[in-house]
Amino acid sequence: MNKQIEKVFSRPAQFGMVGDGFRVYNYIPGAFNLRRRMSPFLMLDFNPAYDFGPSEKLRGVDVHPHKGFETVTIAYKGSVAHHDSAGNSGVINPGDVQWMTAGAGILHKEYHEQEYARKGGPFEMVQLWVNLPAKDKNTPAHYQSLTADNMGKLELPGNAGQVTVIAGDFNGTRGPADTYTPVNLSSLKLNKGGSITTSSPAAFNTMLLVIEGSITVNGANAAEHSFVLFKNEGETLEISANEDSVILLLSGEPIDEPIAAYGPFVMNTQEEIMTAIQEFNAGKYGTLA
């Protein structure tokens, strides 16, 4: 049975700046205000392709804390460098994914990589926040650096395109990311006229974002930058590309727990939020210049 579509959302009317290096449209929770409905996904920011221009200044986001969830940065175009208070650093290039488990707390900063900043060029990124269940919210902070060459790859027959599997499963191909709850995350590149059939468990919250191009999914049209939310009914997804298209497909088992959120902290109760703020103010997340 085809998975029924709950709603096709157009791109939000306004973009916002995250620091001075990320020009994003917020889809989750955003204007849709559907955080619990999207569980385990807490946030989705999308920076459509945009050229910030050459710069000697490294645009980005200065030092900030995180606790209680994971951040997932998916690079489509451009390059991002990062540092954290545990001494980790690295660069995310096109096709790479940075999966950071903030867990018990960490300080972090991210900005345009130096050589990319000097040259300029299109910059296209997605950042997701993925919730952690209560039992894992105080796990030690750590990273998974997922490079383009170690992703799961599925070549579609008939020159239809390619699927890059980041986490979970897509038609039997597994992604490299380790997750605390069941999450499926894949990026699809479909050539014009190409199509693919896949499935997602009825109980999983399932959605997709059209990064580029336009598609038809289960009989509904989805234009560039639109966001499709599926009902928790049926399992089958039939996707075809009306033009060369890039699609981010995400699904996950809902975490049926209370959500208490304040800025960069996501816990289960307000008392835990107050503790997170006190820990941050006391310097328990370390230091980062």
N, C-alpha and C positions, 0 to 999 in steps of 0.2 A: 504494500500500500504506500502510495506517495505521501511524503510528509507535507502536511498542509501548511500554507503560509499564513502567519498571523498578520503581518503588515510589512509593506515595503516603504522604508523611510527615505526621503530625499536627504541630500547633504544638509547639515545644519546651516542656517542662514549666515552666521557670523563665525569667523575664525578667531582664535585667541593666540597670544604669544606665551610660550613657556620659556622663561628667560628671554634671551634675544636671538636664540638660534633654532627655535622650533615653532613653526607657523601652523597650528593644528586646528582641526575641527574635532570637537568632542562628541562621540557617538554614545558612549556609556560612561556615566549615567546621562549626562548632557540634557538636552531638551526633552529626551524621551523619559528620563527619570525612572529607569527600569532596572536599577541595580540588583534587587533581589530576583527579578525575573531573569536576569542574565547570569546568575550564579553558575559557575564559580568566577566568572569574569566581573571584575569590579569597575574597570575603566578601559576605554579604548579611545586613544587619541590618534588621529591620522593627519600626517603632514603630506598632502598631495605634492607632486613634483613642483618645485619652486626653486629658482636660482637666486640665492642671496647675494651673488656677486663676489668677486675676489676681495679678500680682506686679510690684513696682517693680524687683526684682532680675532681671537678665537671665540666665535659666538657660541652660546650654549646656556647651560644652567649651572650656577655656582653651587657651593656646598649645601646639601640638604639631607635630612634624615629620612629613613624608612623603617617601619617595623610592622610585622604581622602578616605580610603577603609577599608576592613575587612580582618583579617587573620583567617584562619580556619585550625587548627592542628588536624589531625586524627591519633590516636595512634593505631597501629596494634600490635606492640611488644615493650617492654621496657616502661619506664616511664619518663615523663618530668615535671619538676617543673618550675614555673614562678613567677615573681613579676613585679609590675608596679608602676608608679609614683602616681597613685590614691590610693595606699595602698592595692590593690588587690593581692592575691597570691593563689596558689593552685597547685595540681598535676594532671596530665593527665595520667591515666593508660590504659592498653590495652582495647579497646572498647569504650573509652571516646573520646570526641571531645571538643576542646576549640574554641569558636567562639568569637573573639575579634573585636568589632567595634572601630577602631581607631578614626574615625570621625574627630573632631576638633583638635586632637593631643594628644599623650601620649608617655611616655617613657616606655620601656619594656625590660625584659631580660628573657631568658629561657635556661635551662640546664638540664642535666641528674639528675633525682631525686637521693638523697643521697644513699638510700639503694640499689637501682638498680645499681648505679655506683660502689658501693663496691663489689657487686656480679658479675657484668658483665652479659653477655647474649645477645641474639639477640635484635637488635634495628631496628624497621621498622615503618616509619612514612611518612605521606603525609602532606605537607602544601600548602594550596591554598590562593591566594589573590583574593578577590571578590570586584569588583568595587562598589562604591556608586554613585547614580545619583547626579548631581550638587546640587539639593535642600537639600540633606542629608549629604554633605561632611563636614559640620560643626556641625553635631549633637554631643552632649557630648559623650565622649568615655565611653564604657561599655563592659561587658562580658556576654556571655551565657556559663555556664559550663554544658555541656551535658554529662551525665554519661551513661554508657552502659545500666544500668537498666531502663532508661527512654526513650530510643530510640524506634521508631516504629519498630515492629517485624512482619515479615511475614514468616510463615513456608510453604514451598512449598510441594505440594502433591507428593507422591511416593518416599519419602526420597531424593528428588532432591536437597535440601539445604535450606538455609535461607537467607532472605533479611533484612538488617538493614537500616531503613530509617532515615536519619539525618535531611534532610530539604525537604519541599515540599511533593510530593505524589508519591507513587509507587503502582500501581494497587489498589488504594483505601486506602492504609495504609499511614498515615501522619507521618512526622518526627516532632521533638519538636522545631527545630530551627526557630526563627523569622527572616525573611529576608526583605530587603528594596525593592527589585524587585523580580519577580518570579524566584526561583531557586529550582531545584530538585537535591538532592544529596543522593545517596544510596550506600551501600557496599553489594555486593552479594557474598555469599559463596555457590558454587555449587559443589556437589559431582560428581565424574566421571560418565558421562552419563546423568547427570541431565540437565534439560533445563527449560527455562522460556521465556514467551512472554510478552512484555510490550510495552509501547508507549511513544512517546515524540512529542510535537507539532512541526509541520513542521517549524514554524518560530523560534523555540528555537535553539540555538547553542548547539549541543549534541555531547558528546565524552565519551570514556571510557578508563581506564587504567587497564591493566592486572597486578595486584599486584603479584599474584602467579599462577602457572599452565599455561594452554593454553586453548583457547576456539575457537568456530566457531560462528560468528555473521553475520546474514544475508548472509550466504554462504561463507564468507571470514574467513580464519584462522588468528588468532592473538596469537602469541607466548607470553611467559612470558616476562613481562616488556614492551610489545608493547603498543602503544597508537593509538586508532582508532578515527578518526574524520569523522563525518557524514555530508552529504549534507543537506541543508535545503529543502529537498524533502521527502515526505512520512512521516509516523509516527511510523510504527511498527518495533520493534526490537525483533528478535528471537535469543536467546543466548543459546548455549549448551556447556557443559564442556567436553573437551577431556581427562582431568584428574582432580583431585581435584583442584579447582581453586577459587581465590578471585579476584573480579573485583570491581573497583570503577566506578560508572556510574554517570555522571554529565551533567546537561543541564540547560539552563537559557535563559530568554528573553534578547536579546541584548539591551544594553544601547546605544542609538544612539546619542552620544555626543562626542566632542573632548576629547582626552586623552593627558594630559601633565604629564610626569613622570620624576622624578629625584630621584634615590635611593629609600628611604623609603617614599617618598611623591608622591601621585598621585592625580592630580587636573585636571582642564579643560583648563587652560591657563598657559603660562610661567609666567605671572604676579602673578598668584596665587601660583606658585611654589616658586617664590622669596619671597612672603609673608610668606609662610610656613617655609622657611629657616630662615628668620628674626625672626619669632616667636620662633623657636627652639633656635637660638643663644641668644635670650633675656630671655630664661628660662621660657617661657609661658607654656611649657608642664610639668612643675614641676621638681622635682629632684628625683633621684634614685641612691642609692649607689651600 
